[in-house]
Amino acid sequence: MILIADDDRLICASLSMLLKRMGYETQCVNTPAEAIDVVRNTTPQLILMDMNYSRLTSGIEGITLLKQVKIYSPEVPVILMTAWGSIDLAVEGMRAGAFDFITKPWDNRVLFQRIETALDIAKPNVPNEDTNDGFIRGGIVGRSEALKQALKLVERIAPTNAPVLITGESGTGKELIAEAIHNNSKRRGKPFVKVNLGGISQSLFESEMFGHKKGAFTNAFADRIGRFDVADGGTIFLDEIGELDLSCQVKLLRVLQEQKFEVLGSSETHKVDIRVICATNANLPEMVANHTFREDLLYRINLVTINVPPLRERTEDIPLLVRHFAEKACKENGLEMPEFTPDVFNYLKTLPFTGNIRELKNLVERTILVSCTSTISADDFRGQQSAAYTVAREYDATTIEDVERNMVKAALDKHNNNISMAARELGLSRAALYRRIEKYKLHTLD
């Protein structure tokens, strides 16, 4: 049974009729007291709850009701209903334990999708020792416990439509996790569209994501289909979500909330059916505290969070990964697969691998190509690892972050702090460069 709590009887009747058409049993209440009475005596599958029961309370009564509901039924998912202008109130509700929120007037398709997602996620979790035989790993390699835990969560949430936030250090394989979610979902066979938000400037964001009509702006010589339209029916993967400019975050939030948008140069509204997966190596809660990332957007994208473990927490996977990358490198370059001496893996397990799996992959490929021998030893890897650190020494650095910081500083110095020119030389968008200036506290260079 789905409990509908709203003081507007017409809304209750409308929602009840819609949900019954979808096969759900419903019960309507019009006051917080009635809602509490129902929750105390029964266990609804889900609660649709309005936030405003009186103009004088400005949503306080709704927050109070939510907190009381979570005391009696902490496991029951609650979806809040609020006007777009009261998103801040919905965010407060998410902090208090709500599962999701939807704005009025709602889109029936989006409402049904949110309800189905909430019910899917709320289903009892059947523990597995490993992923099922039918699970599609794609390019994910490893048997470590840390990786298994991440993959169990992937298997659990892949069949749902839940938005997912993938976190982890650079080079850990967040994109592969996103692909695994898509390939094990009901949307497999539909588009999987990858977007690197760190590489899209603020001025091009709307054109890139929503598309544009010919003549919409200077140099718009032809129509362009946006990424959201391309991903319709499938999954859109928004990488480096933490690099997105605040003004663009607002535009993205509207699309994720309503699943509709307008193409630049057109008043026509496009509706899309997409699943959103985001990834970042940034600390988004810290960015929210620093007012560089919207809290409402964070709640919208991280209904489920999957943290991809760094390589140092899964060193037992290094032998498997080395052989995997070696086989690929040999096949691509027409080489015979070499043997590895026993000391190779012991040596590699001692390395910090701040660049994680991406760094290991590059090291294996360089060693295979440069050595060109039938047997590769730890000394071969040691020689290539020393060569890799030559760049760090040139930039007077001991870590990858030191290298990046000094490269950013050097580019800014070279171009007299001209952000556009420095960003162009570094291959970054202005927004991405500003993020790094903030990250490395280079404010005095402005």
N, C-alpha and C positions, 0 to 999 in steps of 0.2 A: 504494500500500500504506500502511495505517495501522499504525504501531508502537505496541503497548500494553506499557508497562513498569510492572509492579506485582508485588510479592513474594507477593501473595495469588493463588494459582492459580485459585481459584473466581471471583474478580473478573475475571481475565484471560479465563477461559472464557466468562463471562457477557457481557462486552463484545464479545468476538470474535463470539459468536453474534448479538448484536444488530446489529453493524455489517455482518455478512455478509448479514443480512436486508435491509439497506439497499443492498446491492450493492457494498460495499467489501471489498477484499482486506485481510486483517490478518496480523500476526505478533506473537506474544507473547514477552516475555522477563521474567525474574523477578529479575534482579540488575542493578545499574548497569554491571557489567563486560560483561554480555551486550548491554545496550543500546548501549554505546559500540562494541562490535564490529560490530553491525548498521549503525550510523550511519557507521562508517568505510568500510564496504564497499558500502552501498547508499544511496539517497536516498529516504526515506519521503515520502509526500505530507503527512503530519501525524503527530505523536507525542502520544499520551495518556500522561501520566507521573504516577505516584504520587509524593508528596513524602516519604513515610516508609517506609524500608526496614529500620529497626531502631528499637526503642523507646529505645535508648541514644543515638541520634544526633539525635533530635527534629527531623528534617527536614533536618539539615545535609547528609546524604548526597544527598538529593534536590536541594538547591541546587547542590551540587558537580557532580552529574550534568548538571543543566541547563546550567551554564556550559561543561562539556566538550562537550555536544551542540551548543551554539551556536558553538563553535570549528570543529567539523567540518562542520556544516550550518546556517550562520547564517540561511538563507532559509526553512528548514522551520518552520512554525508549531508551537508546543508548547502544549498545553492541560494545565494542572496539575490534579490531583485531590487534594482534601484535605477533611478534616472541617471543619464550620462553625467549630468552636472553634480552628482553625488558620488563620484568614483572614490573620492577620499574616504567617504563613509564605508564603502565596500572594502577598501583596503584595510580599514580598521577592523572590519568584520573578519577578513582573512587572517589577521593577526590573532583574533579571538577564536579561531578554529574552523571557520567556514571552508568548505571544499572549493567553491568557485563562486563567481558572481555573473549576473547577466543584466543588461540594461533594458529599461522600458523605453519605448515599445520594443518588444522582442521580435526576432525573426524566428518563425516556427522551426525551420530547419536547424538553426543554430541551437535553439532551446532543446530540441530532441537529441542533438549530438552531445550537448553538455550533460544531459540526464543519463544517456546511455554510457558515457565515459565514467561518470560518477558511480553508477551501479556496477560497471565492469571492474573498476578499481576497488570497490568495496567488497567484492566477492572474496570468500575465504581463500587464503593463499595456501596451496598444497605444496608442502616442502619437497624439493627434489635434491638428490645428491649431485646431479649434473643436469645439463640441459637435455631436452628430449632429442630422440634420434632425428626428428624432422626439422630441428632447429638449423637455420642457415647461418653459418658463421661468416661466410665470405672470406675476407683476407685476415681475419682475427686468428692469431697463432698464440698458443700457450695453454698450460694446464695448471697454473698456480692457483692457490686458493683465492688470492685477491682478485684475479681475473674471473674466476668462477662466480664469485659473489656478484660482480658487475653484470655478467652474462645472465645470471638467474633473474636479475631485475629486468634486463632487456627482454627475456622470454616472457616474463610476467606481464609487462605493460605493452609489448609490441602489438597484440591483437586489439588493444583499445585505441581510442582517438585522443588520448591524453597528450597535451603538450609536454615536451620533455626538455629539460636543461641538462646538457652534458658538460661537466666541469673537469678540469685536470690541467696539468702542466703542458706546455708546448711540446708536441712530438709524441704524445702518449697514445694517439690513435682515436681521437674523438670522432673524426669523420667516419671511420670504420664502424664505430658503435652506432652512429646515426644510420648508416646503410643497413646494419643488421636489424635495427628497429623497423625500418621500411620493408626490408625483404621478408620479415616474419610477420608482417601486418596484413590486414585485409586489402591494403592498397598496393601490394606488390604487383608488378606488371603495369602499374601506372607511373607517371613521371616522378623521378627523384631529382629535385632541382637544388643545386648547391650555390649558395651566394656568400661570398666573402665580404661582409659588411665593412671590414677594415679597409677595403680597397675601393669603396664607393664614396665619392665626395658628397657633401651636403647638397650642393647645387644639382647633382645628377641623381639623387636618391629617388625622387618621385618618378622620373623618367625611366630609370632602371627597374624599379619595383612595380610600378603601376602602368608603365607604357605611355606613349604619347601619340597624338595625331599630327599629321603633316602640318607644319606652320604653327605649331603650339608655341614655339619659341625660336630664337635665332638659330640657324643651322639645323632645324628640324625639317629635313628635306623629304622625309618619308615617314609613314606610320611605323611605330615600334610596339611590339608586344612585350608587356612587362613580365617579370619573373612570376608574379602571382598567377597571372593567366596561364603561363606555361605549366605551372605546377597544379592546375585545377584537377581535382580528382585524386591527386597523389600527395606527396610530401615535399615541403620546402625546408631546406636545411640552412639556417642562418648562422654562419660561422662568425666568430669574433663579435658577438652581439655587444660586448662591452665597449667596442670602439665607436658605436653609433652616437652621433651628435644628439643632444637633448631635443632639438626641434624635430629631428627625424624620428625620435622615439615616440613622440606624440602621434605622428602620422601612422607609425607601425602599430601602435596600441589600438587605434581605431579599427584597423583592418583585422587584427587578431580578435578583437572583441566582437565585431559585427560580420566579419568575413565578406565585406563588400567595400568597394572603392570606386573612384572616378578616374578615368584616364585623363592625363593632361591634355587640355585642348578640347575636351568633350564633357558634356553634362550627363552623359549616359552612365548609369551605375552598373558596375560589373559585380556579380555575385560569384564567389568561388567556394569550393569545398576542398579544403586543404588541412593537412596535419602539419603542425609546426614543431620543428626540432631546432633548438638553439645550442650553441657551444661557446665556451669562453675559457680563457686561462686567467681571467681577472677575478678579483674578489668583489662580486656584485653587491652584497650587503654593505661592504665598506664603501663602495661607490655611492650607494643610496645614502649612507650617513654623510658623505661628502657632497651630496646634492649634484652628483654627476651622472646618476642613473635613476630613472623614475621608479618609485616603489610599486606603483600600480602595474607597470610593465613587468617588473620582476615577478609579481604574483601571477600575472597572466601567463608567463612562459615557463614557470618552474612548478607546475602541478606535480611533476615527478622529477627528481634530480638524480642523475647517475654520475658518480665520480669515477673517472678512469684512473686506476692506480699508476703511479710513476714506475719506471723500470727498476728502481732501487728497492721497491716493495715486491717485486716479482722476479728476482734474479734467477730463480730456478727455471724460468722460461728462456733464458739467454741461449742455451744450446739449441733449442728448437728454432728460435728466431734466427740465429746465425745460419743454420742449415737452410732454412726457408729462403733467406735473402741470398745466400750463396747459390742455391739452385736457380733462382730467378736471374741473377747476374750472369751465371754461366750460360743459361739458355738464351738470353738476349744477346750475348756476345760470342756464341759459338764455341765455348770453352768446355773442357772436361771438368767435372765436379772434383775438387781436390779433397784430400784427406786432411783432417785437423788433428794435430798432436794433442795429447791429454792436457798439456799446460795451457792451451788456448782458453778454455772456458773458465779455468781458475783465474787466469789473468783478467779476462773481461769482466768477471764478477766483482773485481776490485775497483773498477773504474766508476766515477761518479755519474756519468751519462746525464748531464744536466739537460741535454737535448732529447733524452729518453730514446724511444724506439727509432725515431727518425735519425738521431745521431748514430745509433748502432748500425742501422741500415747503410748509411753513408760510409761508415768505417769498414764494414764488411765488403761493400762494393769496391772501394778504393784498394783494399788489401788484395782482393781477388784479381783485379785488373793489373795492379802493379807487380804483384809477386810472380804470376804466371808460372807457378810450380805445382807439381802434383801433391806436395805436402806443405801445409801452412802451419807455422808454429806461432807461439806467443810473441817471439821476436819480430815476426812479420807485422803483426798487429801493433806491437809497441812502436815500430818505426813509423807506421801511418798515423798513429795517435799523436806522436811527437810532431809530425808535420802539420796536423790539424791545429795544434796549439801555437804554431808559428804566427798565425793571424792574430791570436790573442796577444802575443808578445809585441807584435808590431803596434797594437793599439794600447800597449801598457795595461793589459787586463789579465785577470786570472779566471774569469767566468764569462759565460755568454752574455749575461746582463751587462757586465763591464764593457764588453765589446760593443754592444748595442748603444749603451750610454755615450761612449766616446765617439762612435760613428755619428750619432745625432748631434753631439756637440761640435764635431769637426765640420759637419755639413752646415750648421747654423753659423759657425765662425766664417766659413768660406763665403757664404752668401750674405754676410752682414745682417744676420737674423731675419732674412726674407723667408717667411714660412713657405710660401708657394714654391720658390726655387729650391729650397732645402728639401721639401717633401718630394718634389719631382726627382731630385738626384737620388734620394733614398728609396724611391719606388713606393712611397706611401701617399695616402690621401692627407689633406690638411688636418682633418679630424684625427686621423691616426697619429700624425706627428704631434699634435697638441696633447694627445694622451701620453705620449712618451716624454714630452717636456714636463708634464705634470708628474708622471711616474718617477722620473729621475731628478725632480726638483730643480729644473733648469730655468726657473722663472726669471732669474736675473738677466737671461738672454733676450727677453722680449723687448 
